[in-house]
Amino acid sequence: MREYLNGLEDATLKQPLTYVNFKGERWTYPLGETVFHVVNHQTYHRGQVTTLLRQLGATAPWVDYLVKLDDRSKKQASTASG
């Protein structure tokens, strides 16, 4: 996914992407908007899974991006100093 996204140019992101949904409706959006939707939609489902896990009494993993960045920074600092 990263390789694909890194290879995209601005002109490509502006090109139309057309699809047919489950209702048989045809829609067209710029590729960049569609990629944004995919990422945003994944976030929605991560929140749903987290809620379901908590309702079952499980400890759900952190899904906060900034918390992940903080953890990564702490590990890098620990590795560098140790």
DSSP file (Angstrom, degrees, kcal/mol; ACC not computed):
  #  RESIDUE AA STRUCTURE BP1 BP2  ACC     N-H-->O    O-->H-N    N-H-->O    O-->H-N    TCO  KAPPA ALPHA  PHI   PSI    X-CA   Y-CA   Z-CA
    1    1 A M     >        0   0    0      0, 0.0     4,-2.8     0, 0.0     5,-0.2   0.000 360.0 360.0 360.0 -46.4    0.0    0.0    0.0
    2    2 A R  H  >  +     0   0    0      1,-0.2     4,-3.0     2,-0.2     5,-0.2   0.915 360.0  51.2 -61.5 -42.4    2.8    2.4    0.9
    3    3 A E  H  > S+     0   0    0      2,-0.2     4,-1.3     1,-0.2    -1,-0.2   0.918 112.1  47.1 -61.3 -43.2    4.7    1.7   -2.3
    4    4 A Y  H  4 S+     0   0    0      2,-0.2     4,-0.4     1,-0.2     3,-0.4   0.947 114.6  45.7 -62.4 -49.4    1.5    2.3   -4.3
    5    5 A L  H >< S+     0   0    0     -4,-2.8     3,-1.3     1,-0.2    -2,-0.2   0.891 110.0  53.8 -64.1 -40.6    0.7    5.6   -2.5
    6    6 A N  H 3< S+     0   0    0     -4,-3.0    -1,-0.2     1,-0.3    -2,-0.2   0.792 105.8  55.4 -64.1 -26.9    4.3    6.9   -2.7
    7    7 A G  T 3< S+     0   0    0     -4,-1.3    -1,-0.3    -3,-0.4     2,-0.3   0.534  84.8 106.2 -83.6  -6.0    4.2    6.3   -6.4
    8    8 A L    <   -     0   0    0     -3,-1.3     2,-0.3    -4,-0.4    -3,-0.0  -0.539  56.1-153.9 -78.8 137.4    1.1    8.5   -7.0
    9    9 A E     >  -     0   0    0     -2,-0.3     4,-2.1     1,-0.1     3,-0.4  -0.704  30.3-106.9-103.6 160.9    1.6   11.9   -8.5
   10   10 A D  H  > S+     0   0    0     -2,-0.3     4,-1.1     1,-0.2    22,-0.1   0.877 120.4  54.4 -54.1 -40.9   -0.8   14.8   -8.1
   11   11 A A  H  > S+     0   0    0      1,-0.2     4,-0.5     2,-0.2     3,-0.3   0.885 107.9  49.8 -63.1 -37.8   -2.1   14.4  -11.6
   12   12 A T  H >4 S+     0   0    0     -3,-0.4     3,-1.2     1,-0.2    19,-0.4   0.897 105.9  56.0 -67.0 -40.0   -3.0   10.8  -10.9
   13   13 A L  H 3< S+     0   0    0     -4,-2.1    19,-3.2     1,-0.3    20,-0.4   0.751 106.2  52.4 -64.7 -23.0   -4.8   11.7   -7.7
   14   14 A K  H 3< S+     0   0    0     -4,-1.1    -1,-0.3    -3,-0.3    -2,-0.2   0.592  85.8 106.9 -88.2 -11.5   -7.0   14.1   -9.7
   15   15 A Q  S << S-     0   0    0     -3,-1.2    16,-2.8    -4,-0.5    17,-0.2  -0.373  78.9-103.4 -68.9 146.7   -8.0   11.4  -12.2
   16   16 A P  E     -A   30   0A   0      0, 0.0     2,-0.5     0, 0.0    -1,-0.1  -0.425  27.7-161.1 -73.1 143.7  -11.6   10.1  -12.0
   17   17 A L  E     -A   29   0A   0     12,-3.2    12,-2.2    -2,-0.1     2,-0.4  -0.995  10.3-164.8-121.6 122.8  -12.3    6.7  -10.5
   18   18 A T  E     +A   28   0A   0     -2,-0.5     2,-0.3    10,-0.2    10,-0.2  -0.893  14.4 162.9-112.4 138.5  -15.7    5.2  -11.3
   19   19 A Y  E     -A   27   0A   0      8,-2.4     8,-2.8    -2,-0.4     2,-0.5  -0.942  33.6-126.0-145.0 166.7  -17.3    2.3   -9.6
   20   20 A V  E     -A   26   0A   0     -2,-0.3     6,-0.2     6,-0.2    -2,-0.0  -0.980  28.7-144.4-117.3 125.2  -20.7    0.7   -9.2
   21   21 A N    >   -     0   0    0      4,-2.7     3,-2.0    -2,-0.5     0, 0.0  -0.119  35.8 -87.5 -81.4-177.4  -22.0    0.2   -5.6
   22   22 A F  T 3  S+     0   0    0      1,-0.3    -1,-0.1     2,-0.1    -2,-0.0   0.700 127.5  57.7 -66.0 -19.0  -24.0   -2.7   -4.3
   23   23 A K  T 3  S-     0   0    0      2,-0.1    -1,-0.3     0, 0.0     3,-0.1   0.463 120.1-108.5 -87.1  -2.2  -27.2   -1.0   -5.3
   24   24 A G  S <  S+     0   0    0     -3,-2.0     2,-0.3     1,-0.3    -2,-0.1   0.573  71.9 144.4  84.9   9.5  -26.1   -0.8   -8.9
   25   25 A E        -     0   0    0      1,-0.0    -4,-2.7    -5,-0.0     2,-0.5  -0.633  45.3-135.3 -84.3 139.1  -25.5    2.9   -8.7
   26   26 A R  E     +A   20   0A   0     -2,-0.3     2,-0.3    -6,-0.2    -6,-0.2  -0.818  26.7 179.7 -97.2 130.9  -22.5    4.3  -10.7
   27   27 A W  E     -A   19   0A   0     -8,-2.8    -8,-2.4    -2,-0.5     2,-0.4  -0.957  12.6-162.7-131.4 148.2  -20.3    6.9   -8.9
   28   28 A T  E     +A   18   0A   0     -2,-0.3   -10,-0.2   -10,-0.2    -2,-0.0  -0.997  17.4 159.1-134.3 130.6  -17.2    8.8   -9.9
   29   29 A Y  E     -A   17   0A   0    -12,-2.2   -12,-3.2    -2,-0.4     2,-0.1  -0.947  48.6 -87.5-139.4 158.6  -14.8   10.6   -7.7
   30   30 A P  E  >  -A   16   0A   0      0, 0.0     4,-1.9     0, 0.0     3,-0.5  -0.443  41.2-119.2 -63.1 144.6  -11.2   11.8   -8.0
   31   31 A L  H  > S+     0   0    0    -16,-2.8     4,-2.6   -19,-0.4     5,-0.2   0.886 112.7  56.9 -54.1 -42.3   -8.8    9.0   -7.0
   32   32 A G  H  > S+     0   0    0    -19,-3.2     4,-2.1     1,-0.2    -1,-0.2   0.882 107.0  47.8 -59.4 -39.9   -7.3   11.1   -4.2
   33   33 A E  H  > S+     0   0    0     -3,-0.5     4,-2.1   -20,-0.4    -1,-0.2   0.861 111.3  51.6 -68.3 -35.4  -10.8   11.6   -2.6
   34   34 A T  H  X S+     0   0    0     -4,-1.9     4,-2.1     2,-0.2    -2,-0.2   0.908 108.9  49.6 -68.2 -42.2  -11.4    7.8   -2.9
   35   35 A V  H  X S+     0   0    0     -4,-2.6     4,-2.1     2,-0.2    -2,-0.2   0.920 110.3  51.3 -62.0 -43.6   -8.1    7.0   -1.2
   36   36 A F  H  X S+     0   0    0     -4,-2.1     4,-2.7     1,-0.2    -2,-0.2   0.915 108.4  52.3 -58.9 -42.9   -9.0    9.4    1.6
   37   37 A H  H  X S+     0   0    0     -4,-2.1     4,-2.9     1,-0.2    -1,-0.2   0.909 107.0  52.4 -59.4 -43.4  -12.3    7.7    2.0
   38   38 A V  H  X S+     0   0    0     -4,-2.1     4,-1.9     2,-0.2    -1,-0.2   0.932 112.3  44.6 -60.7 -46.6  -10.7    4.3    2.3
   39   39 A V  H  X S+     0   0    0     -4,-2.1     4,-1.6     1,-0.2    -1,-0.2   0.926 115.2  48.0 -63.8 -44.9   -8.4    5.4    5.1
   40   40 A N  H  X S+     0   0    0     -4,-2.7     4,-1.7     1,-0.2    -2,-0.2   0.893 109.9  52.6 -62.7 -40.6  -11.2    7.2    6.9
   41   41 A H  H  X S+     0   0    0     -4,-2.9     4,-2.0     1,-0.2    -1,-0.2   0.860 104.8  55.4 -66.4 -35.8  -13.5    4.2    6.6
   42   42 A Q  H  X S+     0   0    0     -4,-1.9     4,-2.3     1,-0.2    -1,-0.2   0.890 105.2  53.6 -62.2 -38.7  -10.8    2.0    8.1
   43   43 A T  H  X S+     0   0    0     -4,-1.6     4,-2.0     1,-0.2    -2,-0.2   0.910 105.6  53.7 -61.2 -42.9  -10.7    4.3   11.1
   44   44 A Y  H  X S+     0   0    0     -4,-1.7     4,-1.7     1,-0.2    -1,-0.2   0.924 110.8  45.6 -57.2 -47.0  -14.5    4.0   11.5
   45   45 A H  H  X S+     0   0    0     -4,-2.0     4,-2.6     1,-0.2    -1,-0.2   0.847 107.2  57.1 -71.2 -33.0  -14.2    0.2   11.6
   46   46 A R  H  X S+     0   0    0     -4,-2.3     4,-2.4     1,-0.2    -1,-0.2   0.909 107.7  49.9 -61.4 -39.6  -11.3    0.2   14.1
   47   47 A G  H  X S+     0   0    0     -4,-2.0     4,-2.3     2,-0.2    -2,-0.2   0.896 109.7  50.6 -64.2 -40.0  -13.5    2.2   16.4
   48   48 A Q  H  X S+     0   0    0     -4,-1.7     4,-2.4     2,-0.2    -2,-0.2   0.932 111.4  47.3 -63.0 -45.4  -16.3   -0.3   16.0
   49   49 A V  H  X S+     0   0    0     -4,-2.6     4,-2.7     1,-0.2     5,-0.2   0.908 110.8  52.4 -63.7 -41.9  -14.0   -3.2   16.8
   50   50 A T  H  X S+     0   0    0     -4,-2.4     4,-2.3    -5,-0.2    -1,-0.2   0.925 110.4  48.2 -59.3 -45.2  -12.6   -1.4   19.8
   51   51 A T  H  X S+     0   0    0     -4,-2.3     4,-2.2     1,-0.2    -2,-0.2   0.920 111.7  49.2 -61.9 -44.9  -16.1   -0.8   21.1
   52   52 A L  H  X S+     0   0    0     -4,-2.4     4,-1.4     1,-0.2    -2,-0.2   0.910 110.4  50.7 -63.5 -42.2  -17.1   -4.4   20.6
   53   53 A L  H  <>S+     0   0    0     -4,-2.7     5,-2.4     1,-0.2     3,-0.3   0.921 111.1  48.4 -61.2 -43.3  -14.0   -5.7   22.4
   54   54 A R  H ><5S+     0   0    0     -4,-2.3     3,-1.4     1,-0.2    -1,-0.2   0.878 107.5  55.1 -65.6 -37.1  -14.6   -3.5   25.4
   55   55 A Q  H 3<5S+     0   0    0     -4,-2.2    -1,-0.2     1,-0.3    -2,-0.2   0.804 106.5  52.3 -64.5 -28.5  -18.2   -4.6   25.5
   56   56 A L  T 3<5S-     0   0    0     -4,-1.4    -1,-0.3    -3,-0.3    -2,-0.2   0.452 123.1-108.0 -85.4  -0.9  -17.0   -8.2   25.7
   57   57 A G  T < 5S+     0   0    0     -3,-1.4    -3,-0.2     1,-0.3     2,-0.1   0.515  75.6 134.5  88.8   5.1  -14.7   -7.2   28.6
   58   58 A A      < -     0   0    0     -5,-2.4     2,-0.8    -6,-0.2    -1,-0.3  -0.481  63.3-112.1 -84.6 157.7  -11.5   -7.4   26.6
   59   59 A T        -     0   0    0     -2,-0.1    -5,-0.1    -3,-0.1    -1,-0.1  -0.822  36.1-146.8 -88.5 114.7   -8.7   -4.8   26.7
   60   60 A A        -     0   0    0     -2,-0.8     3,-0.1   -10,-0.1   -10,-0.1  -0.545  17.5-109.5 -82.4 146.2   -8.8   -3.2   23.3
   61   61 A P        -     0   0    0      0, 0.0     2,-0.2     0, 0.0    -1,-0.1  -0.333  40.9 -92.4 -69.6 156.8   -5.5   -2.0   21.7
   62   62 A W        -     0   0    0      1,-0.1     0, 0.0     2,-0.1     0, 0.0  -0.493  37.7-178.4 -66.7 136.2   -4.9    1.7   21.4
   63   63 A V        +     0   0    0     -2,-0.2     2,-0.6    -3,-0.1    -1,-0.1   0.286  43.1 118.1-117.0   6.7   -6.0    3.0   18.0
   64   64 A D     >  -     0   0    0      1,-0.2     4,-1.8     2,-0.0     3,-0.2  -0.658  55.5-151.5 -79.8 119.2   -4.9    6.6   18.5
   65   65 A Y  H  > S+     0   0    0     -2,-0.6     4,-2.2     1,-0.2    -1,-0.2   0.883  94.4  52.1 -59.0 -42.6   -2.3    7.5   15.9
   66   66 A L  H  > S+     0   0    0      1,-0.2     4,-2.4     2,-0.2    -1,-0.2   0.852 106.3  54.0 -67.4 -33.4   -0.5   10.1   18.2
   67   67 A V  H  > S+     0   0    0     -3,-0.2     4,-2.5     2,-0.2    -1,-0.2   0.911 108.2  50.9 -63.6 -41.1   -0.2    7.5   21.0
   68   68 A K  H  X S+     0   0    0     -4,-1.8     4,-2.4     1,-0.2    -2,-0.2   0.913 110.0  49.4 -61.7 -42.8    1.5    5.2   18.6
   69   69 A L  H  X S+     0   0    0     -4,-2.2     4,-2.5     2,-0.2    -2,-0.2   0.912 110.3  50.6 -62.6 -42.0    3.9    8.0   17.5
   70   70 A D  H  X S+     0   0    0     -4,-2.4     4,-2.4     2,-0.2    -2,-0.2   0.919 110.8  48.9 -61.3 -43.9    4.6    8.7   21.2
   71   71 A D  H  X S+     0   0    0     -4,-2.5     4,-2.2     1,-0.2    -1,-0.2   0.907 111.2  49.8 -62.8 -41.7    5.4    5.1   21.9
   72   72 A R  H  X S+     0   0    0     -4,-2.4     4,-2.3     1,-0.2    -1,-0.2   0.912 110.6  50.0 -63.4 -42.1    7.6    4.8   18.9
   73   73 A S  H  X S+     0   0    0     -4,-2.5     4,-2.4     1,-0.2    -2,-0.2   0.901 110.1  50.4 -63.4 -41.1    9.5    8.0   20.0
   74   74 A K  H  X S+     0   0    0     -4,-2.4     4,-2.3     1,-0.2    -1,-0.2   0.908 110.9  48.7 -63.9 -41.5   10.0    6.6   23.5
   75   75 A K  H  X S+     0   0    0     -4,-2.2     4,-2.4     2,-0.2    -2,-0.2   0.901 112.1  48.7 -66.0 -40.3   11.3    3.3   22.1
   76   76 A Q  H  X S+     0   0    0     -4,-2.3     4,-2.4     2,-0.2    -2,-0.2   0.902 112.4  48.2 -66.0 -40.3   13.8    5.1   19.8
   77   77 A A  H  X S+     0   0    0     -4,-2.4     4,-1.9     2,-0.2    -2,-0.2   0.889 112.1  49.7 -66.6 -38.5   15.0    7.3   22.6
   78   78 A S  H  X S+     0   0    0     -4,-2.3     4,-1.3     2,-0.2    -2,-0.2   0.904 112.4  47.0 -66.1 -42.3   15.4    4.3   24.8
   79   79 A T  H  < S+     0   0    0     -4,-2.4    -2,-0.2     1,-0.2    -1,-0.2   0.896 112.1  50.4 -65.8 -41.6   17.4    2.4   22.1
   80   80 A A  H  < S+     0   0    0     -4,-2.4    -1,-0.2     1,-0.2    -2,-0.2   0.852 116.0  41.0 -66.9 -35.3   19.6    5.5   21.4
   81   81 A S  H  <        0   0    0     -4,-1.9    -1,-0.2     1,-0.2    -2,-0.2   0.654 360.0 360.0 -88.5 -15.6   20.4    6.0   25.1
   82   82 A G     <        0   0    0     -4,-1.3    -1,-0.2    -5,-0.2    -2,-0.2   0.455 360.0 360.0-101.7 360.0   20.9    2.4   26.0
